[in-house]
């Protein structure tokens, strides 16, 4: 089997870059996409804003303190989806094996490419140049022999960069990586590793498989392989949709059941509408509550049969909300999600099939 050639494409500050492209007055200014109210959060930040420490998922109030001249614009998802479709069309000129991660990010397997270009590096160059010509936006690309290293490579010199990690470079490159750059290592896992003296890929590589399994369970196998530059995951052209969700953050916190039940209604409308449009049925309903101190809880119920209609969804959701009471703190965010999804047959019943996004 030939060694795979994988490209990871990541658009640079995508939402913010689209806004700056479409409104010249925003160019070269620190920009945040998201609400400017006290309880809003930053969805995306331009590189001008990032120099001040502004990051996505940061509370807007914090972002404004870091950068008093920060300009906030409301997100335009239809515009972002339209640009994402243009970018996807560029990918499809090179390979059918495309795994989208988000509107602005995807893996491509170009072991064989449709244009017959001799190397993956040339494919990546062509993709970046075409994206810039058609959309006016820049993309960073990482090229390597597996998904893990292709992702690391695309992040290595952002923005507007192309970086390659060859098979000869891979193991040594991984040894020098900070542990936070490994896939699946979030803040909690990073803190755990730091306590164990694991700060780099080399530190991780020094641990035996048995040690890693004892501390991290089944994830220990992944960490053992990743520390050696090994990632056998294929680029999947179709990914199973695992859930449909919606949430909202309040301008005023509340702990009243009636108010929370009312604010849940438009979220139920949204997830039911998406499920109907996608012709899927769900057996599991999850309720999420985030409190004023940012702690959160979830409540879920799985049914023996899929939800029959929106009324049943509401009944189950309100039951979960009642089960969460009494509340000792006020709620700042409420969310709902449908999971255990099944494709719906022409007769209206469920089919035991994967649902591809």
C-alpha positions, -999 to 999 in steps of 0.1 A, spaced: 0 0 0 15 34 -10 22 60 17 -8 83 19 -5 120 10 -28 141 32 -34 178 30 -51 198 58 -66 231 47 -75 257 73 -88 291 62 -71 320 80 -95 338 105 -123 327 82 -154 346 96 -134 377 103 -117 376 69 -150 373 51 -162 404 69 -131 423 61 -132 413 25 -169 424 21 -165 457 40 -132 475 31 -137 498 61 -130 469 84 -97 459 68 -65 462 90 -87 468 120 -90 446 151 -123 428 145 -144 403 164 -174 384 149 -200 380 176 -222 401 199 -208 431 218 -231 427 248 -218 419 282 -229 382 280 -219 376 244 -188 357 233 -163 362 204 -170 337 176 -139 347 156 -112 373 157 -91 389 130 -53 386 133 -52 423 142 -74 415 172 -54 384 181 -23 406 187 -41 420 217 -49 385 230 -85 383 217 -95 347 209 -126 328 199 -149 317 227 -137 346 249 -164 367 266 -169 399 246 -165 420 277 -130 405 282 -121 410 246 -131 447 248 -109 452 279 -80 437 260 -86 458 229 -107 490 235 -107 497 198 -122 463 189 -149 464 163 -178 439 167 -198 426 138 -227 402 139 -222 368 122 -236 362 87 -237 325 84 -253 324 50 -223 344 37 -198 320 53 -217 290 40 -216 304 5 -178 310 6 -173 276 21 -192 261 -9 -168 279 -32 -138 265 -13 -153 230 -14 -156 232 -52 -119 239 -54 -112 208 -33 -134 187 -56 -112 197 -86 -84 178 -70 -99 148 -51 -132 132 -42 -118 121 -8 -126 152 13 -134 152 50 -149 185 61 -142 194 98 -160 228 97 -169 255 72 -133 266 71 -114 234 75 -110 200 58 -87 171 52 -80 159 17 -65 126 6 -45 133 -25 -25 101 -27 -41 101 -62 -52 135 -75 -75 144 -104 -52 168 -120 -23 144 -121 1 168 -103 32 149 -93 34 159 -56 10 167 -28 30 199 -23 20 211 -58 -16 201 -51 -16 223 -20 0 252 -38 -26 250 -65 -55 248 -40 -42 279 -20 -37 299 -52 -71 290 -66 -89 299 -33 -72 332 -32 -81 340 -68 -117 330 -65 -125 343 -30 -99 368 -21 -91 349 10 -60 331 23 -57 295 34 -30 277 53 -21 242 42 -3 214 60 10 184 39 21 151 55 17 114 55 -11 113 81 -40 134 94 -24 143 128 8 157 112 -11 174 84 -31 193 110 0 202 130 17 214 98 -12 237 88 -10 254 122 28 257 122 33 289 103 -2 304 100 -15 326 85 -12 323 47 14 295 49 23 261 34 43 237 56 53 201 49 62 174 73 79 145 54 82 109 67 119 116 75 109 147 96 79 132 113 92 114 144 116 142 153 91 169 147 66 152 170 92 149 198 96 187 199 59 194 199 43 209 231 19 184 245 -11 209 240 -7 205 202 -16 168 203 -51 160 191 -75 154 220 -53 171 246 -75 198 261 -68 219 292 -77 192 317 -56 165 300 -27 189 295 -28 197 332 -28 160 341 2 154 318 21 184 332 17 169 367 32 137 353 61 156 338 49 151 302 54 185 285 65 175 250 62 147 225 96 134 236 83 131 272 52 113 260 73 89 238 94 80 269 63 65 286 55 29 279 21 18 265 12 1 298 19 34 317 -2 54 293 -31 30 294 -31 29 332 -34 67 334 -54 76 303 -74 44 295 -81 37 259 -67 71 249 -33 58 260 -31 38 228 -36 69 207 -10 89 227 15 61 223 12 60 185 9 98 181 42 103 200 58 82 173 42 102 145 18 73 137 -19 80 128 -37 54 108 -71 72 106 -83 75 70 -97 106 54 -134 99 55 -154 114 27 -187 109 46 -190 116 83 -219 104 105 -239 132 120 -240 124 157 -264 151 170 -285 182 162 -283 209 188 -291 246 196 -285 268 225 -289 304 236 -273 327 261 -295 351 281 -291 388 287 -305 383 322 -299 352 343 -330 334 357 -338 304 379 -375 304 372 -389 272 356 -416 291 336 -390 315 321 -366 287 312 -394 266 296 -404 296 275 -368 303 263 -365 266 254 -393 267 229 -375 284 200 -346 259 204 -370 230 202 -384 246 170 -349 248 155 -337 213 162 -370 198 152 -369 218 119 -334 206 112 -342 170 119 -373 172 97 -353 188 68 -326 162 71 -352 134 73 -338 119 105 -354 107 137 -339 108 172 -342 86 203 -322 107 227 -329 142 240 -303 162 260 -308 194 280 -279 216 289 -279 243 315 -250 267 321 -251 287 353 -240 323 361 -207 309 375 -201 291 342 -206 256 358 -229 235 337 -250 203 339 -267 181 313 -297 159 316 -306 133 289 -333 107 282 -332 79 257 -364 65 243 -372 30 231 -387 45 199 -378 76 180 -396 109 188 -429 109 169 -434 146 167 -424 180 180 -450 177 208 -432 146 221 -399 164 219 -414 193 240 -428 168 266 -395 150 271 -375 183 272 -397 199 298 -395 167 318 -357 170 318 -360 206 328 -383 197 357 -358 170 368 -331 196 371 -350 216 398 -346 229 423 -318 251 411 -294 267 435 -280 291 409 -293 313 381 -290 300 345 -273 320 318 -275 295 289 -299 268 279 -294 243 252 -310 212 237 -297 184 214 -311 154 196 -289 123 192 -291 85 185 -302 96 150 -317 73 124 -325 80 87 -362 81 80 -377 59 54 -401 69 27 -429 54 48 -419 76 77 -403 50 99 -367 47 110 -340 29 90 -309 15 107 -285 34 85 -257 59 91 -267 95 83 -240 113 63 -236 150 67 
